[in-house]
Amino acid sequence: MSQRQGVDLSYEDGARAVELARESVESFVQHGQREQPGSMREAFYERTGAFVRLESTRGRGSLRGCAGGYRSGEQLGHVIVDAAIEAASEDSCGSEVTPSELPNLTVSVCAVRNVVLTDDPLADLELGTHGVAIDGGEGGWLYPTVPVENGWSAREYLDRTCRKAKLAPSAWQDDDVVVTLFEGQVFRERDADGSIEEL
């Protein structure tokens, strides 16, 4: 069962979403300030969820921060700003992003388009299309692109999302754990030239 929400972003919208997330991270890390979305693109007034992911390009690369939510009553522009700040804070991966790290970070944004409520996540999950959110334990979620990037099966994707929520890997099969699938558009900075691509 699918619940329509969100907005379809153009490439220009997606590129601006990533730029806004980067500006928000930089403003927070360098000055301790919350960036204002300013004059927003029309799509950014839609009330929908979004996620921001920060990855380090140093060494073998690693996740540096991630935050957001698949549902929100806030406008997309503000959700992106808040998620970017949270991703850069110590609450995300245990330590705050420092100014010296900024040149070695890539930023990506996932804007939620559809929320899919499911009683059978293994059957309903489409790899590469759906992100997974686990409501239980400490809660956890993973981007739609993550299983494809890592070569995971649907079962492994669900197991790893449960681990992120600090639950047993198979907890997604438990009646008291709510699994929500979400579709989203993902835009990210390319490592080398700083240009933005849609995945």
Backbone as a chain_set.jsonl record, in Angstrom:
{"seq": "MSQRQGVDLSYEDGARAVELARESVESFVQHGQREQPGSMREAFYERTGAFVRLESTRGRGSLRGCAGGYRSGEQLGHVIVDAAIEAASEDSCGSEVTPSELPNLTVSVCAVRNVVLTDDPLADLELGTHGVAIDGGEGGWLYPTVPVENGWSAREYLDRTCRKAKLAPSAWQDDDVVVTLFEGQVFRERDADGSIEEL", "coords": {"N": [[0.846, -1.18, 0.0], [0.603, 2.168, -0.879], [1.426, 5.49, 0.006], [0.955, 8.523, -1.254], [3.224, 11.14, -1.297], [5.215, 14.089, -1.105], [7.368, 15.427, -3.677], [8.196, 15.696, -7.129], [11.399, 16.297, -8.054], [13.095, 18.504, -10.245], [16.192, 18.345, -12.144], [17.528, 20.731, -11.637], [16.282, 21.553, -9.267], [17.144, 19.492, -7.578], [19.927, 19.838, -7.653], [20.101, 22.332, -6.435], [19.115, 21.636, -3.938], [21.188, 20.049, -2.898], [23.216, 21.963, -2.869], [22.125, 23.729, -0.987], [22.132, 22.097, 1.266], [24.92, 21.754, 1.593], [25.706, 24.456, 2.047], [24.391, 24.84, 4.455], [25.665, 23.009, 6.161], [28.27, 24.095, 6.111], [27.832, 26.696, 7.17], [26.97, 26.043, 9.738], [29.162, 24.551, 10.761], [31.344, 26.311, 10.505], [30.488, 28.727, 11.658], [28.593, 28.213, 13.585], [25.946, 28.695, 13.038], [22.503, 28.689, 11.907], [21.65, 28.152, 8.673], [19.508, 30.033, 6.556], [16.932, 29.095, 4.333], [16.349, 31.052, 2.466], [15.335, 32.648, -0.561], [13.34, 30.395, -1.818], [13.196, 27.659, -4.151], [10.257, 26.694, -5.936], [9.518, 24.0, -5.472], [10.568, 23.526, -2.975], [8.811, 24.381, -1.097], [7.02, 22.431, -0.643], [5.65, 20.094, 1.658], [7.398, 17.647, 2.977], [9.42, 14.71, 3.66], [13.017, 14.392, 4.063], [16.454, 13.414, 3.635], [19.857, 13.847, 4.609], [23.156, 13.109, 3.746], [26.522, 12.841, 4.673], [29.713, 12.264, 3.435], [33.072, 11.272, 3.847], [35.88, 11.914, 1.806], [38.418, 11.199, 2.274], [41.144, 8.899, 2.451], [39.898, 5.638, 2.433], [37.392, 6.507, 2.443], [34.358, 7.275, 4.183], [31.281, 7.125, 6.027], [30.259, 10.159, 7.296], [28.281, 11.56, 8.494], [24.734, 11.523, 8.993], [21.304, 12.318, 8.634], [17.806, 13.062, 9.118], [14.39, 12.504, 8.05], [11.627, 10.409, 7.046], [9.11, 11.407, 7.02], [7.526, 14.561, 7.293], [6.154, 17.569, 8.572], [7.104, 19.905, 7.818], [8.355, 22.416, 5.513], [10.139, 21.434, 2.592], [12.599, 22.789, 2.068], [13.351, 23.761, 4.621], [13.502, 21.353, 6.004], [15.715, 20.16, 4.764], [17.781, 21.927, 5.545], [17.749, 21.586, 8.37], [18.284, 18.826, 8.581], [20.831, 18.706, 7.443], [22.358, 20.183, 9.284], [22.048, 18.59, 11.563], [23.279, 16.261, 10.643], [25.907, 17.098, 10.539], [26.499, 17.467, 13.153], [27.565, 16.405, 16.485], [25.734, 14.577, 17.306], [25.153, 12.854, 15.261], [27.269, 11.005, 14.066], [28.857, 10.691, 16.269], [30.932, 12.549, 16.516], [31.445, 16.017, 15.957], [31.506, 17.533, 12.727], [34.458, 19.074, 11.577], [35.927, 22.305, 10.681], [38.224, 21.85, 9.064], [37.624, 19.506, 7.776], [35.764, 20.063, 5.814], [36.524, 20.535, 3.013], [36.888, 17.926, 2.209], [34.533, 16.545, 2.136], [31.671, 14.965, 0.748], [28.362, 15.751, -0.203], [25.062, 14.555, -0.032], [21.581, 14.458, -0.909], [18.436, 13.118, -0.171], [15.293, 13.312, -1.303], [12.092, 12.672, -0.199], [9.586, 10.871, -1.9], [7.493, 9.024, -1.942], [5.781, 7.196, 0.543], [5.698, 3.953, 1.653], [3.635, 1.767, 3.141], [3.964, -1.304, 4.678], [3.192, -4.773, 5.155], [4.704, -6.862, 4.534], [7.733, -6.614, 4.152], [9.899, -7.86, 2.826], [8.825, -8.888, 0.485], [7.747, -6.593, -0.702], [9.803, -4.782, -0.99], [11.822, -3.031, -3.233], [14.902, -3.172, -4.524], [17.133, -0.472, -4.892], [15.098, 1.249, -5.431], [13.575, 1.66, -3.104], [14.055, 3.174, 0.079], [14.702, 2.203, 3.476], [13.089, 2.402, 6.576], [13.218, 1.853, 10.025], [11.113, 1.64, 12.696], [11.59, 1.324, 15.853], [13.541, 0.039, 18.58], [16.309, 2.152, 18.566], [15.544, 3.374, 16.332], [16.126, 3.625, 12.843], [17.468, 4.151, 9.552], [18.084, 3.716, 6.02], [19.406, 4.929, 2.97], [17.887, 4.709, -0.361], [19.827, 4.074, -2.283], [21.88, 2.69, -1.05], [21.911, -0.272, -0.751], [22.401, -1.062, -3.376], [24.858, 0.14, -3.946], [26.44, -1.385, -2.274], [26.01, -4.013, -2.954], [24.027, -5.599, -1.694], [21.555, -8.04, -0.769], [17.915, -8.037, -0.6], [17.109, -9.022, 1.895], [19.488, -8.738, 3.37], [19.737, -5.983, 3.35], [17.489, -5.191, 4.869], [18.207, -6.445, 7.285], [20.554, -5.009, 7.939], [19.587, -2.438, 8.272], [18.071, -2.796, 10.548], [20.146, -3.366, 12.359], [21.331, -0.864, 12.412], [19.381, 0.474, 13.787], [19.878, -0.462, 16.254], [18.915, -2.981, 16.817], [18.256, -6.557, 16.781], [19.43, -8.287, 13.856], [17.351, -9.653, 12.467], [15.048, -8.427, 13.303], [13.184, -7.029, 11.81], [11.243, -8.788, 11.129], [9.641, -9.036, 13.319], [6.534, -8.554, 15.07], [6.191, -6.227, 16.572], [7.869, -4.348, 15.523], [8.0, -1.717, 13.315], [8.202, -1.475, 9.899], [8.972, 0.732, 7.384], [8.84, 1.566, 4.028], [10.351, 3.794, 1.732], [10.237, 5.867, -1.131], [12.593, 7.784, -2.919], [14.226, 10.651, -4.369], [17.592, 10.885, -5.144], [20.265, 13.045, -4.952], [23.645, 13.967, -5.473], [26.934, 15.245, -4.702], [29.604, 14.863, -6.969], [32.736, 13.268, -6.395], [35.173, 14.256, -7.582], [34.925, 16.677, -9.216], [33.04, 18.299, -8.052], [30.612, 18.694, -9.271], [27.075, 17.977, -9.625], [25.092, 15.054, -9.41], [22.247, 13.046, -10.322], [21.129, 10.113, -8.814]], "CA": [[0.0, 0.0, 0.0], [1.461, 3.335, -1.033], [0.837, 6.754, 0.409], [1.639, 9.525, -2.06], [3.623, 12.384, -0.655], [6.46, 14.587, -1.659], [7.373, 16.187, -4.917], [9.211, 15.277, -8.093], [12.347, 17.38, -8.239], [13.86, 18.607, -11.483], [17.631, 18.305, -11.865], [17.895, 22.031, -11.045], [15.828, 21.501, -7.87], [18.019, 18.58, -6.85], [21.235, 20.473, -7.516], [19.968, 23.389, -5.425], [18.944, 20.964, -2.641], [22.522, 19.665, -2.441], [23.923, 23.213, -2.547], [21.558, 24.234, 0.266], [22.642, 21.236, 2.343], [26.33, 22.102, 1.819], [25.746, 25.778, 2.682], [23.93, 24.674, 5.837], [26.765, 22.357, 6.886], [29.382, 25.037, 6.252], [27.423, 27.764, 8.085], [26.93, 25.472, 11.08], [30.497, 24.132, 11.193], [32.266, 27.443, 10.582], [29.986, 29.871, 12.429], [27.601, 27.803, 14.572], [24.678, 29.342, 12.686], [21.557, 27.966, 11.06], [21.421, 28.766, 7.365], [18.115, 30.21, 6.161], [16.811, 28.687, 2.934], [16.288, 32.219, 1.589], [14.311, 32.592, -1.61], [13.353, 28.968, -2.155], [12.556, 27.158, -5.367], [8.859, 26.337, -5.655], [9.434, 22.631, -4.942], [11.032, 23.489, -1.586], [7.701, 24.732, -0.202], [6.265, 21.201, -0.386], [5.896, 19.517, 2.987], [7.785, 16.252, 2.79], [10.633, 14.318, 4.348], [14.282, 14.385, 3.325], [17.636, 12.95, 4.358], [21.145, 14.382, 4.159], [24.266, 12.21, 4.083], [27.853, 13.421, 4.487], [30.725, 11.221, 3.337], [34.452, 11.737, 3.744], [36.607, 11.391, 0.647], [39.777, 10.874, 2.708], [41.441, 7.475, 2.586], [38.929, 4.766, 1.766], [36.077, 7.136, 2.519], [33.499, 6.744, 5.227], [30.118, 7.925, 6.376], [30.66, 11.148, 8.304], [27.088, 11.999, 9.196], [23.478, 11.348, 8.267], [20.153, 12.733, 9.444], [16.595, 13.366, 8.367], [13.226, 11.685, 8.341], [10.83, 10.139, 5.851], [7.88, 12.187, 7.101], [7.704, 15.855, 7.932], [5.137, 18.586, 8.333], [7.822, 21.139, 7.47], [8.672, 22.614, 4.101], [11.332, 20.7, 2.189], [13.793, 23.62, 2.241], [13.722, 23.782, 6.04], [13.885, 19.982, 6.38], [17.088, 19.957, 4.278], [18.684, 22.696, 6.417], [17.813, 20.951, 9.692], [18.949, 17.523, 8.449], [22.248, 18.956, 7.184], [22.973, 20.585, 10.551], [22.097, 17.417, 12.447], [24.279, 15.336, 10.096], [27.238, 17.635, 10.836], [26.659, 17.61, 14.595], [28.086, 15.23, 17.18], [24.636, 13.634, 17.527], [25.014, 11.927, 14.142], [28.25, 9.905, 14.059], [29.69, 10.69, 17.466], [31.795, 13.73, 16.624], [31.028, 17.092, 15.068], [32.37, 17.821, 11.583], [35.32, 20.234, 11.843], [36.168, 23.105, 9.472], [39.26, 21.269, 8.202], [37.058, 18.383, 7.02], [34.796, 20.503, 4.805], [36.93, 20.299, 1.616], [36.944, 16.487, 1.94], [33.198, 15.959, 2.313], [30.654, 15.049, -0.306], [27.028, 15.915, 0.36], [23.947, 14.063, -0.847], [20.238, 14.702, -0.387], [17.365, 12.226, -0.642], [13.981, 13.915, -1.086], [11.109, 11.586, -0.159], [8.481, 11.001, -2.852], [6.401, 8.123, -1.587], [5.951, 6.351, 1.717], [5.018, 2.691, 1.39], [3.365, 1.021, 4.368], [4.023, -2.704, 4.244], [3.14, -5.882, 6.108], [5.63, -7.883, 4.04], [8.805, -5.815, 3.547], [10.766, -8.626, 1.934], [8.135, -9.006, -0.798], [7.437, -5.281, -1.279], [11.016, -3.983, -1.164], [12.493, -3.032, -4.533], [16.271, -2.655, -4.349], [17.43, 0.659, -5.76], [13.936, 2.151, -5.45], [13.088, 1.947, -1.753], [14.811, 3.282, 1.307], [14.056, 1.464, 4.572], [13.112, 3.018, 7.909], [12.792, 0.947, 11.084], [10.619, 2.301, 13.908], [11.791, 0.352, 16.924], [14.899, 0.25, 19.082], [16.635, 3.582, 18.492], [15.132, 3.852, 15.008], [17.222, 3.659, 11.885], [17.062, 4.202, 8.145], [19.151, 3.711, 5.024], [19.085, 5.476, 1.638], [17.564, 3.735, -1.421], [20.998, 3.705, -3.09], [22.892, 1.969, -0.255], [22.089, -1.701, -1.056], [22.966, -1.211, -4.722], [26.274, 0.491, -3.819], [27.154, -2.416, -1.509], [25.713, -5.35, -3.458], [23.259, -6.335, -0.703], [20.231, -8.584, -1.076], [16.837, -7.368, 0.134], [17.166, -9.489, 3.288], [20.654, -8.121, 4.009], [19.39, -4.565, 3.487], [16.599, -5.101, 6.036], [19.001, -6.809, 8.469], [21.499, -3.944, 8.268], [18.816, -1.303, 8.783], [17.756, -3.155, 11.943], [21.361, -3.168, 13.158], [21.502, 0.576, 12.587], [18.4, 0.861, 14.811], [20.312, -1.14, 17.475], [18.052, -4.153, 17.0], [18.768, -7.782, 16.175], [19.278, -8.18, 12.399], [16.08, -10.186, 11.956], [13.936, -7.779, 14.021], [12.164, -6.549, 10.865], [10.193, -9.807, 11.046], [8.855, -9.007, 14.56], [5.274, -7.819, 14.972], [6.228, -4.921, 17.238], [8.785, -3.462, 14.8], [7.344, -1.177, 12.129], [9.1, -1.241, 8.764], [8.393, 1.617, 6.38], [9.64, 1.75, 2.819], [10.1, 5.098, 1.13], [10.902, 6.164, -2.389], [13.162, 9.112, -2.881], [15.191, 11.074, -5.377], [18.885, 11.134, -4.514], [21.216, 13.894, -5.682], [24.88, 14.038, -4.692], [28.133, 15.826, -5.298], [30.633, 13.934, -7.412], [33.971, 13.483, -5.636], [36.308, 14.936, -8.204], [34.769, 18.028, -9.763], [32.044, 19.083, -7.322], [29.325, 18.765, -9.976], [26.023, 17.236, -8.919], [24.442, 14.048, -10.248], [21.09, 12.333, -9.764], [21.371, 8.668, -8.838]], "C": [[0.89, 1.241, 0.0], [0.71, 4.599, -0.643], [1.609, 7.848, -0.315], [2.001, 10.732, -1.201], [4.88, 12.854, -1.337], [6.271, 15.225, -3.007], [8.428, 15.599, -5.83], [10.126, 16.46, -8.359], [12.958, 17.338, -9.631], [15.35, 18.49, -11.128], [18.059, 19.605, -11.181], [17.469, 22.088, -9.582], [16.783, 20.652, -7.034], [19.396, 19.171, -6.617], [21.175, 21.562, -6.447], [19.797, 22.78, -4.031], [20.297, 20.582, -2.056], [23.326, 20.909, -2.055], [23.437, 23.776, -1.211], [22.07, 23.41, 1.452], [24.101, 21.575, 2.644], [26.451, 23.453, 2.512], [25.371, 25.678, 4.156], [24.998, 24.032, 6.706], [27.881, 23.361, 7.142], [29.052, 26.155, 7.237], [27.431, 27.276, 9.526], [28.345, 25.181, 11.596], [31.416, 25.336, 11.404], [31.81, 28.533, 11.541], [28.973, 29.502, 13.508], [26.227, 28.378, 14.312], [23.818, 28.438, 11.825], [21.325, 28.758, 9.783], [19.914, 28.926, 7.147], [17.992, 29.832, 4.685], [16.728, 29.865, 1.961], [15.148, 32.093, 0.596], [14.327, 31.178, -2.189], [12.722, 28.698, -3.524], [11.162, 26.666, -4.995], [8.724, 24.97, -5.002], [9.77, 22.577, -3.458], [9.956, 23.906, -0.586], [6.826, 23.516, 0.11], [6.63, 20.654, 0.991], [6.153, 18.018, 2.821], [9.083, 15.973, 3.541], [11.855, 14.396, 3.443], [15.393, 13.898, 4.245], [18.869, 13.624, 3.77], [22.233, 13.431, 4.642], [25.576, 12.906, 3.752], [28.857, 12.284, 4.461], [32.102, 11.849, 3.178], [35.104, 11.118, 2.519], [38.043, 11.035, 1.008], [39.954, 9.356, 2.801], [40.47, 6.634, 1.785], [37.529, 5.355, 1.809], [35.236, 6.494, 3.6], [32.321, 7.673, 5.438], [30.516, 8.875, 7.496], [29.468, 11.672, 9.09], [25.859, 11.751, 8.342], [22.333, 11.71, 9.197], [18.972, 13.0, 8.519], [15.454, 12.47, 8.796], [12.366, 11.513, 7.106], [9.486, 10.852, 5.858], [8.195, 13.521, 7.745], [6.534, 16.753, 7.6], [5.754, 19.905, 7.924], [8.044, 21.219, 5.964], [10.029, 21.992, 3.792], [12.612, 21.514, 2.41], [14.281, 23.631, 3.677], [14.146, 22.398, 6.534], [15.33, 19.712, 5.965], [18.082, 20.674, 5.184], [18.858, 21.986, 7.757], [18.541, 19.613, 9.636], [20.447, 17.705, 8.226], [22.981, 19.322, 8.475], [23.105, 19.383, 11.487], [23.154, 16.423, 11.967], [25.693, 15.788, 10.437], [27.523, 17.716, 12.333], [27.176, 16.318, 15.228], [27.005, 14.191, 17.42], [24.587, 12.558, 16.443], [25.993, 10.757, 14.23], [29.245, 10.0, 15.204], [30.636, 11.854, 17.616], [31.37, 14.751, 15.577], [32.018, 17.225, 13.915], [33.172, 19.093, 11.892], [35.558, 21.026, 10.556], [37.191, 22.492, 8.527], [38.742, 20.102, 7.361], [36.226, 18.817, 5.823], [35.249, 20.271, 3.36], [36.914, 18.821, 1.228], [35.617, 15.785, 2.184], [32.426, 16.013, 1.007], [29.291, 15.016, 0.371], [26.016, 15.295, -0.588], [22.642, 14.316, -0.12], [19.288, 13.694, -1.013], [16.043, 12.884, -0.29], [12.916, 12.83, -1.221], [9.95, 11.881, -1.109], [7.263, 10.19, -2.43], [6.754, 7.385, -0.317], [5.096, 5.112, 1.503], [4.869, 1.939, 2.708], [3.237, -0.445, 3.988], [3.888, -3.665, 5.414], [4.147, -6.966, 5.731], [6.814, -7.188, 3.347], [9.677, -6.581, 2.566], [10.143, -8.733, 0.539], [7.976, -7.64, -1.485], [8.677, -4.451, -1.61], [11.589, -4.152, -2.567], [13.853, -2.38, -4.355], [16.544, -1.558, -5.366], [16.3, 1.668, -5.852], [13.566, 2.596, -4.052], [14.213, 2.147, -0.737], [14.032, 2.533, 2.38], [14.196, 2.266, 5.86], [12.544, 2.017, 8.904], [12.36, 1.794, 12.287], [10.598, 1.264, 15.009], [13.228, 0.482, 17.363], [15.18, 1.741, 19.138], [16.183, 4.185, 17.168], [16.336, 3.908, 14.09], [16.671, 3.681, 10.47], [18.295, 4.133, 7.262], [18.587, 4.188, 3.688], [18.697, 4.377, 0.651], [18.787, 3.251, -2.189], [21.979, 2.787, -2.371], [23.015, 0.487, -0.616], [22.701, -1.937, -2.43], [24.469, -0.923, -4.682], [27.085, -0.636, -3.173], [26.877, -3.84, -1.956], [24.92, -6.211, -2.49], [21.986, -6.919, -1.309], [19.194, -7.818, -0.276], [16.876, -7.752, 1.618], [18.326, -8.832, 4.036], [20.405, -6.632, 4.266], [18.494, -4.351, 4.711], [17.362, -5.411, 7.328], [19.898, -5.646, 8.909], [20.78, -2.686, 8.772], [18.413, -1.558, 10.232], [18.973, -2.956, 12.839], [21.608, -1.689, 13.416], [20.55, 1.108, 13.656], [18.717, 0.232, 16.165], [19.374, -2.281, 17.854], [18.763, -5.375, 16.433], [18.516, -7.72, 14.666], [17.923, -8.637, 11.869], [14.852, -9.506, 12.569], [12.849, -7.265, 13.085], [11.025, -7.554, 10.7], [9.282, -9.802, 12.278], [7.61, -8.136, 14.413], [5.342, -6.42, 15.568], [7.224, -3.95, 16.602], [8.11, -3.026, 13.497], [8.401, -0.887, 11.069], [8.364, -0.376, 7.754], [9.366, 1.718, 5.218], [9.334, 3.14, 2.265], [10.862, 5.205, -0.189], [11.468, 7.578, -2.291], [14.067, 9.375, -4.064], [16.482, 11.428, -4.659], [19.766, 11.939, -5.462], [22.468, 14.004, -4.829], [25.979, 14.753, -5.47], [29.023, 14.704, -5.787], [31.92, 14.276, -6.678], [34.903, 14.482, -6.308], [36.026, 16.406, -8.519], [33.696, 18.853, -9.065], [30.723, 19.25, -8.051], [28.342, 17.82, -9.291], [25.343, 16.274, -9.895], [23.219, 13.504, -9.536], [21.349, 10.854, -9.898], [20.105, 7.917, -9.229]], "O": [[1.824, 1.341, 0.796], [-0.479, 4.752, -0.925], [2.784, 8.076, -0.027], [1.165, 11.266, -0.471], [5.531, 12.101, -2.062], [5.152, 15.525, -3.423], [9.436, 15.066, -5.365], [9.679, 17.505, -8.833], [13.299, 16.268, -10.137], [15.718, 18.531, -9.954], [18.862, 19.58, -10.249], [18.204, 22.609, -8.743], [17.18, 21.037, -5.934], [19.97, 19.034, -5.537], [22.098, 21.696, -5.644], [20.279, 23.344, -3.049], [20.535, 20.766, -0.863], [24.029, 20.913, -1.045], [24.237, 24.243, -0.4], [22.397, 23.957, 2.504], [24.486, 21.675, 3.809], [27.218, 23.588, 3.465], [25.961, 26.35, 5.002], [25.217, 24.448, 7.844], [28.381, 23.466, 8.262], [29.895, 26.527, 8.052], [27.846, 28.001, 10.43], [28.68, 25.523, 12.729], [32.177, 25.376, 12.371], [32.637, 29.194, 12.169], [28.536, 30.367, 14.266], [25.427, 28.536, 15.234], [24.308, 27.556, 11.12], [20.858, 29.896, 9.82], [19.136, 28.046, 7.515], [18.842, 30.202, 3.876], [17.002, 29.707, 0.771], [14.115, 31.493, 0.895], [15.222, 30.819, -2.955], [11.835, 29.423, -3.976], [10.926, 26.266, -3.855], [7.919, 24.789, -4.089], [9.309, 21.679, -2.753], [10.154, 23.802, 0.625], [5.992, 23.561, 1.014], [7.778, 20.745, 1.425], [5.237, 17.238, 2.559], [9.757, 16.895, 3.999], [11.739, 14.458, 2.219], [15.282, 13.962, 5.469], [18.914, 13.932, 2.579], [22.233, 13.002, 5.796], [25.724, 13.491, 2.679], [28.863, 11.434, 5.352], [32.27, 12.836, 2.461], [34.905, 9.938, 2.229], [38.809, 10.614, 0.141], [39.034, 8.631, 3.18], [40.244, 6.884, 0.601], [36.588, 4.77, 1.273], [35.385, 5.309, 3.897], [32.36, 8.849, 5.076], [31.048, 8.449, 8.521], [29.617, 12.166, 10.208], [25.933, 11.767, 7.113], [22.384, 11.442, 10.398], [19.125, 13.144, 7.306], [15.552, 11.76, 9.797], [12.368, 12.365, 6.218], [8.799, 10.905, 4.838], [9.036, 13.603, 8.64], [5.99, 16.71, 6.497], [5.056, 20.895, 7.707], [7.934, 20.225, 5.246], [10.944, 22.018, 4.616], [13.607, 20.972, 2.892], [15.48, 23.522, 3.931], [15.037, 22.279, 7.375], [16.089, 19.107, 6.722], [19.109, 20.104, 5.553], [19.981, 21.804, 8.226], [19.324, 19.294, 10.53], [21.248, 16.939, 8.762], [24.082, 18.837, 8.731], [24.142, 19.187, 12.12], [23.847, 15.811, 12.781], [26.584, 14.956, 10.608], [28.65, 18.0, 12.739], [27.216, 15.271, 14.581], [27.317, 13.036, 17.708], [24.047, 11.475, 16.668], [25.569, 9.622, 14.449], [30.347, 9.456, 15.123], [31.104, 12.133, 18.72], [30.986, 14.399, 14.461], [33.222, 17.052, 14.101], [32.625, 20.069, 12.406], [35.41, 20.485, 9.46], [37.044, 22.601, 7.309], [39.348, 19.747, 6.35], [36.003, 18.024, 4.908], [34.435, 19.846, 2.541], [36.925, 18.496, 0.041], [35.579, 14.576, 2.411], [32.517, 16.984, 0.255], [29.096, 14.341, 1.381], [26.096, 15.484, -1.802], [22.593, 14.382, 1.109], [19.325, 13.446, -2.218], [15.702, 13.005, 0.887], [12.847, 12.148, -2.244], [9.405, 12.985, -1.124], [6.128, 10.65, -2.559], [7.904, 6.991, -0.121], [3.906, 5.215, 1.205], [5.858, 1.526, 3.313], [2.486, -0.79, 3.076], [4.393, -3.417, 6.509], [4.41, -7.877, 6.515], [6.896, -7.169, 2.119], [10.146, -6.014, 1.579], [10.85, -8.675, -0.467], [8.062, -7.547, -2.71], [8.609, -3.524, -2.417], [11.812, -5.27, -3.03], [13.95, -1.186, -4.071], [16.228, -1.696, -6.548], [16.5, 2.8, -6.292], [13.275, 3.771, -3.828], [15.185, 1.392, -0.703], [12.844, 2.26, 2.215], [15.28, 2.746, 6.193], [11.506, 1.405, 8.653], [13.151, 2.567, 12.826], [9.695, 0.43, 15.082], [14.061, 0.982, 16.607], [14.389, 2.508, 19.688], [16.411, 5.367, 16.91], [17.445, 4.209, 14.529], [15.535, 3.273, 10.23], [19.404, 4.448, 7.693], [17.448, 3.89, 3.331], [19.129, 3.234, 0.802], [18.788, 2.13, -2.697], [22.825, 2.167, -3.015], [24.139, 0.011, -0.777], [23.437, -2.904, -2.626], [25.261, -1.638, -5.296], [28.262, -0.82, -3.482], [27.443, -4.782, -1.401], [25.108, -7.427, -2.454], [21.416, -6.358, -2.245], [19.537, -7.043, 0.617], [16.696, -6.901, 2.488], [18.177, -8.419, 5.186], [20.823, -6.096, 5.292], [18.722, -3.431, 5.497], [17.187, -4.73, 8.338], [19.99, -5.337, 10.097], [21.314, -1.957, 9.608], [18.413, -0.638, 11.05], [18.852, -2.438, 13.95], [22.039, -1.303, 14.503], [20.867, 2.074, 14.349], [17.941, 0.363, 17.112], [19.081, -2.516, 19.026], [19.744, -5.252, 15.7], [17.506, -7.164, 14.233], [17.407, -8.058, 10.913], [13.729, -9.971, 12.369], [11.708, -7.082, 13.511], [9.96, -7.207, 10.188], [8.259, -10.488, 12.288], [7.627, -7.116, 13.724], [4.63, -5.521, 15.121], [7.401, -2.839, 17.101], [7.703, -3.857, 12.686], [9.361, -0.155, 11.308], [7.263, -0.714, 7.322], [10.564, 1.928, 5.408], [8.195, 3.604, 2.325], [11.976, 4.7, -0.33], [10.881, 8.452, -1.654], [14.604, 8.453, -4.679], [16.473, 12.179, -3.684], [19.98, 11.562, -6.614], [22.381, 14.12, -3.607], [25.957, 14.848, -6.697], [29.185, 13.697, -5.098], [32.171, 15.442, -6.371], [35.364, 15.435, -5.68], [36.8, 17.282, -8.133], [33.463, 20.0, -9.447], [29.802, 19.875, -7.524], [28.73, 16.976, -8.484], [25.057, 16.623, -11.04], [23.153, 13.497, -8.307], [21.743, 10.381, -10.965], [20.114, 6.689, -9.303]]}, "num_chains": 1, "name": "protein.A"}
